[in-house]
Amino acid sequence: MKDFLTLCKERFSARKFSDEIVKDEDLDYILECVRMAPSAVNKQPWEFYVVRSKQNLEKLHQCYDRDWFLTAPICIIALKNNDAAWVRPYDHKNHGDVDLAIAIEHICLAATERGLGTCWICNYDTNKFAELFTLPQGIEPVALIPVGHIAEDCPRKDKIRKEKSEFIKVI
């Protein structure tokens, strides 16, 4: 395993994938990593749908109309179970989004460790998603995460990050 900082630096939003099949053992590894993700009061208020069929990938493409999206052989849909999330009693803050964000990043980092690319997509048409996919009451789609082997000509942007001094305060 790479050290954690190297893994974080290697992860990027991949927006083009090769035709290479994602091995079942790699997908299982990623899903086991998300199972181990922490959550408030260990509620794990999430569901993940693994989309592999061309038909459902094309349906998702109607919600996120970018050509590169269809190059991904797999898309994981991250869903929040609003009824299962822990709510802080003092101000009634629902921690489902926080918990799901942690879990999604576990997916992205686990995929990176396995030599795969991901992209965290929140900018999709949620109304169209609701038309195309029937979800149980209380289940809310939060993000689409395409997963696959990164194409050699996949565009990569330099990571621009703030300096630590810009956001870390010692008090």
Helices and strands as residue ranges (DSSP letters): H 4-10, H 24-35, G 40-42, E 46-51, H 54-63, G 67-71, E 74-81, H 96-113, E 117-118, H 126-132, E 139-148, G 164-166
